[in-house]
Amino acid sequence: MTRHSNTVPPTEWAPRSHVTAPPVSPPHPPLQSGGWYRASAVERPGPGRPPVVMRQEKSTGLAVALSVLFGPLGLWYLSAGAGLTATVVSAVVVGTAGLPSLLLLWPLSVAVAAWGTSLLRSSSETGS
């Protein structure tokens, strides 16, 4: 006696589906803070919402003191971009004009430190 299976063998006349599987999509990214409450100090982290990181305010006195002590290297306190720019420009100017050019570069870096902190403070007040 032969055993019969419950499956029916496919036939040539059976209809075939032309549908393909949908493309695989990555999972949805986490929700981000946005809209009118962006960078608000009262925003609280919640499900799907990362905490808002407020920028620390830079001290004008410390920026000027570091520039008086270290010259153009003191501008690294303000930002990496300002410090790198001042260091490279100073190295090029001292390399081409000599050490007496530091008599101009040193006070200029102190002035840029004071001006830069006022720019950072005004940009943090406006929220940009």
DRENTI-245014 format. One record per residue: residue in three letters; x, y, z of N, C-alpha, C in turn. Coordinates in steps of 0.05 Angstrom, whole numbers, plus 32768, in hexadecimal, padded with zeros to 4 digits. Layout:
+------+------+------+------+------+------+------+------+------+------+
| resn |   nx |   ny |   nz |  cax |  cay |  caz |   cx |   cy |   cz |
+------+------+------+------+------+------+------+------+------+------+
|  ALA |    X |    Y |    Z |    X |    Y |    Z |    X |    Y |    Z |
...
+------+------+------+------+------+------+------+------+------+------+
//
This chain:
+------+------+------+------+------+------+------+------+------+------+
| resn |   nx |   ny |   nz |  cax |  cay |  caz |   cx |   cy |   cz |
+------+------+------+------+------+------+------+------+------+------+
|  MET | 8010 | 7FE9 | 8000 | 8000 | 8000 | 8000 | 8012 | 8019 | 8000 |
|  THR | 800A | 802C | 7FF0 | 801A | 8045 | 7FEE | 800D | 805A | 7FFF |
|  ARG | 801E | 806A | 800A | 8014 | 8081 | 801A | 8010 | 8099 | 8008 |
|  HIS | 7FFA | 80A7 | 800C | 7FF5 | 80BF | 7FFD | 7FFB | 80D7 | 800F |
|  SER | 8007 | 80EA | 8003 | 800D | 8102 | 8013 | 7FF6 | 8116 | 8010 |
|  ASN | 7FF4 | 8129 | 8021 | 7FDF | 813C | 8020 | 7FE4 | 8153 | 800D |
|  THR | 7FFC | 8155 | 8002 | 8003 | 816B | 7FF0 | 7FFD | 8162 | 7FD3 |
|  VAL | 7FF5 | 8175 | 7FC4 | 7FEE | 8170 | 7FA8 | 8007 | 8179 | 7F97 |
|  PRO | 8010 | 8168 | 7F86 | 8027 | 8170 | 7F76 | 8020 | 8187 | 7F63 |
|  PRO | 8032 | 8199 | 7F5E | 802C | 81B0 | 7F4C | 8027 | 81A6 | 7F30 |
|  THR | 8015 | 81B4 | 7F22 | 800F | 81AD | 7F07 | 8018 | 81C4 | 7EF5 |
|  GLU | 801B | 81BF | 7EDC | 8024 | 81D4 | 7ECA | 800F | 81E9 | 7EC5 |
|  TRP | 7FF6 | 81E3 | 7EC8 | 7FE1 | 81F6 | 7EC2 | 7FDA | 8207 | 7EDB |
|  ALA | 7FE6 | 8202 | 7EF2 | 7FDF | 8211 | 7F0A | 7FE8 | 822E | 7F07 |
|  PRO | 7FD8 | 8241 | 7F11 | 7FDF | 825D | 7F0E | 7FF8 | 8264 | 7F1F |
|  ARG | 8008 | 8276 | 7F15 | 8020 | 827E | 7F23 | 801D | 829B | 7F2B |
|  SER | 8028 | 82A1 | 7F42 | 8027 | 82BD | 7F4C | 803F | 82CC | 7F41 |
|  HIS | 803A | 82E5 | 7F39 | 804F | 82F6 | 7F2F | 8057 | 830B | 7F44 |
|  VAL | 804E | 8307 | 7F5C | 8054 | 831A | 7F72 | 806F | 8313 | 7F7E |
|  THR | 807E | 8328 | 7F83 | 8098 | 8324 | 7F8F | 8097 | 832D | 7FAC |
|  ALA | 80AA | 8324 | 7FBB | 80AB | 832C | 7FD8 | 80B2 | 834A | 7FD9 |
|  PRO | 80A6 | 8358 | 7FEC | 80AD | 8375 | 7FEF | 80CA | 8379 | 7FF6 |
|  PRO | 80D5 | 838F | 7FEE | 80F2 | 8394 | 7FF5 | 80F5 | 8397 | 8013 |
|  VAL | 810B | 838E | 801D | 8111 | 8390 | 8039 | 8119 | 83AC | 8040 |
|  SER | 810C | 83B8 | 8054 | 8112 | 83D3 | 805C | 811E | 83D2 | 8078 |
|  PRO | 8132 | 83E4 | 807D | 813E | 83E4 | 8098 | 812A | 83ED | 80AD |
|  PRO | 8130 | 83E8 | 80C6 | 811E | 83F1 | 80DB | 811D | 8410 | 80DB |
|  HIS | 8107 | 841A | 80E5 | 8103 | 8437 | 80E7 | 8118 | 8443 | 80F9 |
|  PRO | 8124 | 845A | 80F1 | 8138 | 8467 | 8102 | 812A | 8472 | 811B |
|  PRO | 8139 | 8475 | 8131 | 812D | 8480 | 8149 | 8122 | 849C | 8144 |
|  LEU | 810D | 84A3 | 8152 | 8101 | 84BD | 8150 | 8115 | 84D2 | 815A |
|  GLN | 8116 | 84E8 | 814D | 8128 | 84FE | 8155 | 8118 | 8516 | 815E |
|  SER | 8124 | 8525 | 816F | 8117 | 853E | 8178 | 8116 | 8551 | 8160 |
|  GLY | 8101 | 855F | 815E | 80FE | 8572 | 8147 | 80E7 | 8584 | 814C |
|  GLY | 80E3 | 8596 | 8139 | 80CD | 85A8 | 813B | 80D2 | 85BF | 814D |
|  TRP | 80BD | 85C9 | 815A | 80BF | 85E1 | 816A | 80CE | 85DD | 8184 |
|  TYR | 80D1 | 85C4 | 818D | 80DE | 85C0 | 81A7 | 80FC | 85B8 | 81A4 |
|  ARG | 8107 | 85BB | 818D | 8123 | 85B4 | 8189 | 8135 | 85C6 | 8199 |
|  ALA | 8148 | 85BB | 81A7 | 815C | 85C9 | 81B8 | 814F | 85D9 | 81CE |
|  SER | 8137 | 85D1 | 81D6 | 812A | 85DD | 81ED | 8136 | 85D2 | 8206 |
|  ALA | 813B | 85E2 | 821A | 8147 | 85D9 | 8233 | 8133 | 85C9 | 8244 |
|  VAL | 811A | 85CB | 823E | 8106 | 85BD | 824E | 80FE | 85A1 | 8243 |
|  GLU | 8109 | 859A | 822C | 8103 | 8580 | 8220 | 810E | 856A | 8231 |
|  ARG | 80FE | 8555 | 8235 | 8107 | 853E | 8244 | 8109 | 8526 | 8231 |
|  PRO | 811E | 8515 | 8236 | 8120 | 84FE | 8225 | 8109 | 84EB | 822A |
|  GLY | 80FF | 84DF | 8216 | 80E9 | 84CC | 8218 | 80ED | 84B5 | 8205 |
|  PRO | 80D9 | 84A4 | 8201 | 80DD | 848E | 81EF | 80E1 | 8498 | 81D2 |
|  GLY | 80F7 | 8490 | 81C6 | 80FD | 8498 | 81AB | 8107 | 84B4 | 81A8 |
|  ARG | 810D | 84C2 | 81BE | 8116 | 84DD | 81BC | 8130 | 84E0 | 81CB |
|  PRO | 8147 | 84E5 | 81BC | 8160 | 84E9 | 81CA | 8161 | 8503 | 81D9 |
|  PRO | 8171 | 8504 | 81EE | 8172 | 851D | 81FE | 817F | 8533 | 81EE |
|  VAL | 8177 | 854C | 81F3 | 8183 | 8563 | 81E5 | 819C | 856B | 81F4 |
|  VAL | 81B2 | 856D | 81E6 | 81CB | 8574 | 81F2 | 81CF | 8592 | 81EE |
|  MET | 81D1 | 85A1 | 8204 | 81D5 | 85BD | 8203 | 81F3 | 85C3 | 8203 |
|  ARG | 81FB | 85D5 | 81F2 | 8217 | 85DC | 81F0 | 8220 | 85EC | 8209 |
|  GLN | 8238 | 85E5 | 8214 | 8242 | 85F2 | 822B | 824D | 860E | 8223 |
|  GLU | 8247 | 8622 | 8232 | 824F | 863D | 822C | 826D | 8641 | 8232 |
|  LYS | 827B | 864E | 8220 | 8298 | 8653 | 8224 | 829C | 866D | 8233 |
|  SER | 82B0 | 866D | 8244 | 82B7 | 8685 | 8254 | 82C9 | 8697 | 8244 |
|  THR | 82C2 | 86B1 | 8243 | 82D2 | 86C4 | 8235 | 82ED | 86C8 | 8244 |
|  GLY | 82EC | 86C9 | 825E | 8305 | 86CD | 826E | 8318 | 86B6 | 826A |
|  LEU | 830E | 869D | 826A | 8320 | 8686 | 8266 | 832B | 8686 | 824A |
|  ALA | 831A | 868C | 8236 | 8324 | 868D | 821A | 833A | 86A1 | 8217 |
|  VAL | 8336 | 86B9 | 8222 | 834B | 86CE | 8220 | 8364 | 86C6 | 822F |
|  ALA | 8361 | 86BA | 8247 | 8378 | 86B2 | 8257 | 8388 | 869C | 8248 |
|  LEU | 837A | 8689 | 823C | 8388 | 8674 | 822D | 8396 | 867F | 8215 |
|  SER | 838A | 8693 | 8208 | 8397 | 869F | 81F1 | 83AF | 86B0 | 81F9 |
|  VAL | 83AD | 86BD | 8210 | 83C4 | 86CD | 821A | 83DB | 86BA | 8220 |
|  LEU | 83D5 | 86A4 | 822D | 83EA | 8691 | 8235 | 83F6 | 8681 | 821D |
|  PHE | 83E4 | 8677 | 820C | 83ED | 8665 | 81F7 | 83EB | 8670 | 81DA |
|  GLY | 83E2 | 8689 | 81D8 | 83E0 | 8695 | 81BD | 83CA | 8687 | 81AC |
|  PRO | 83D1 | 8682 | 8193 | 83BD | 8675 | 8181 | 83B4 | 8659 | 818B |
|  LEU | 83C5 | 864C | 819A | 83BC | 8631 | 81A5 | 83A6 | 8634 | 81B9 |
|  GLY | 83A3 | 864B | 81C5 | 838D | 864F | 81D8 | 8372 | 8650 | 81CC |
|  LEU | 8370 | 8653 | 81B1 | 8356 | 8653 | 81A3 | 834A | 8637 | 81A1 |
|  TRP | 8359 | 8622 | 81A8 | 834E | 8608 | 81A9 | 8338 | 8606 | 81BD |
|  TYR | 8338 | 8617 | 81D1 | 8323 | 8617 | 81E6 | 8308 | 861E | 81D9 |
|  LEU | 8308 | 8631 | 81C6 | 82EF | 8639 | 81B9 | 82E3 | 8623 | 81A8 |
|  SER | 82F3 | 8619 | 8196 | 82EA | 8603 | 8184 | 8303 | 85F7 | 8177 |
|  ALA | 82FF | 85DE | 816E | 8315 | 85D1 | 8160 | 831B | 85DE | 8146 |
|  GLY | 8307 | 85E8 | 8138 | 830B | 85F5 | 811F | 831B | 860F | 8122 |
|  ALA | 8314 | 861F | 8136 | 8322 | 8638 | 813B | 833F | 8632 | 8143 |
|  GLY | 8343 | 861F | 8154 | 835E | 8618 | 815D | 836F | 860E | 8147 |
|  LEU | 8364 | 85FC | 8136 | 8373 | 85F1 | 8120 | 837A | 8607 | 810C |
|  THR | 8367 | 8618 | 8106 | 836C | 862E | 80F3 | 8381 | 8640 | 80FD |
|  ALA | 837F | 8649 | 8116 | 8392 | 865B | 8121 | 83AE | 864F | 8123 |
|  THR | 83B0 | 8635 | 8129 | 83C9 | 8628 | 812B | 83D7 | 8625 | 8110 |
|  VAL | 83C7 | 861E | 80FC | 83D3 | 861B | 80E1 | 83DB | 8636 | 80D6 |
|  VAL | 83CA | 864A | 80D8 | 83D0 | 8664 | 80CE | 83E9 | 8670 | 80DC |
|  SER | 83EA | 866C | 80F6 | 8401 | 8676 | 8106 | 841B | 8668 | 80FD |
|  ALA | 8419 | 864E | 80F9 | 8431 | 863F | 80F1 | 843B | 8648 | 80D5 |
|  VAL | 8428 | 864D | 80C3 | 8430 | 8656 | 80A8 | 843C | 8672 | 80AA |
|  VAL | 842F | 8684 | 80B9 | 8439 | 86A0 | 80BB | 8454 | 86A0 | 80C8 |
|  VAL | 8458 | 8692 | 80DE | 8472 | 8691 | 80EC | 8487 | 8684 | 80DA |
|  GLY | 847F | 8670 | 80CB | 8491 | 8663 | 80B9 | 849B | 8675 | 80A2 |
|  THR | 8489 | 8687 | 8099 | 8491 | 8698 | 8083 | 849C | 86B3 | 808C |
|  ALA | 8491 | 86BF | 80A2 | 8499 | 86D9 | 80AA | 84AC | 86D9 | 80C2 |
|  GLY | 84AE | 86C2 | 80D0 | 84C0 | 86C0 | 80E6 | 84B3 | 86C5 | 8101 |
|  LEU | 84C2 | 86C2 | 8116 | 84B7 | 86C4 | 8131 | 84AD | 86E0 | 8138 |
|  PRO | 84B7 | 86F6 | 812D | 84AB | 8710 | 8134 | 848E | 8712 | 812C |
|  SER | 8484 | 8701 | 811B | 8467 | 8702 | 8113 | 8455 | 86FA | 812B |
|  LEU | 8461 | 86ED | 813F | 8451 | 86E6 | 8157 | 8448 | 86FF | 8166 |
|  LEU | 8457 | 8715 | 8163 | 844F | 872E | 816F | 8434 | 8738 | 8165 |
|  LEU | 842D | 8730 | 814D | 8413 | 8736 | 8141 | 83FE | 8720 | 8146 |
|  LEU | 8408 | 8707 | 8144 | 83F5 | 86F0 | 8146 | 83EB | 86EC | 8163 |
|  TRP | 83FC | 86F2 | 8177 | 83F4 | 86ED | 8192 | 83DD | 86FE | 819B |
|  PRO | 83DF | 8719 | 8198 | 83C8 | 872A | 819F | 83AF | 8725 | 818E |
|  LEU | 83B4 | 871D | 8175 | 839E | 8717 | 8163 | 838E | 86FF | 816D |
|  SER | 839C | 86EB | 8177 | 838F | 86D3 | 8182 | 837F | 86DA | 819B |
|  VAL | 8389 | 86ED | 81AB | 837A | 86F5 | 81C3 | 8360 | 8703 | 81BB |
|  ALA | 8362 | 8714 | 81A6 | 834A | 8722 | 819C | 8336 | 870F | 8190 |
|  VAL | 8340 | 86FB | 8182 | 832E | 86E7 | 8176 | 8321 | 86D6 | 818B |
|  ALA | 832F | 86D1 | 81A1 | 8323 | 86C2 | 81B7 | 830B | 86D1 | 81C4 |
|  ALA | 830F | 86EB | 81C8 | 82F9 | 86FB | 81D3 | 82E2 | 86FD | 81C0 |
|  TRP | 82E8 | 8702 | 81A7 | 82D3 | 8704 | 8192 | 82C5 | 86E9 | 818E |
|  GLY | 82D4 | 86D3 | 818F | 82C8 | 86B9 | 818A | 82B5 | 86B1 | 81A0 |
|  THR | 82BB | 86B7 | 81B9 | 82A9 | 86B0 | 81CE | 828F | 86C1 | 81CC |
|  SER | 8291 | 86DA | 81C4 | 8279 | 86EA | 81C0 | 8268 | 86DF | 81A9 |
|  LEU | 8275 | 86D4 | 8194 | 8266 | 86C8 | 817E | 8259 | 86AE | 8188 |
|  LEU | 8267 | 869E | 8197 | 825B | 8685 | 81A1 | 8243 | 868C | 81B4 |
|  ARG | 8246 | 86A0 | 81C4 | 8231 | 86A7 | 81D7 | 8218 | 86B1 | 81C7 |
|  SER | 821D | 86C2 | 81B3 | 8206 | 86CC | 81A4 | 81F8 | 86B6 | 8193 |
|  SER | 8208 | 86A3 | 8189 | 81FC | 868E | 8179 | 81EC | 867A | 818C |
|  SER | 81F5 | 8677 | 81A5 | 81E6 | 8666 | 81B7 | 81CC | 8673 | 81C1 |
|  GLU | 81CC | 868E | 81C1 | 81B4 | 869C | 81CA | 819F | 869C | 81B4 |
|  THR | 81A7 | 869D | 819B | 8194 | 869D | 8185 | 818B | 8680 | 817E |
|  GLY | 8199 | 866C | 8188 | 8191 | 8650 | 8184 | 819C | 8644 | 816B |
|  SER | 81AF | 8651 | 815D | 81BA | 8645 | 8145 | 81D4 | 8637 | 814A |
+------+------+------+------+------+------+------+------+------+------+
//
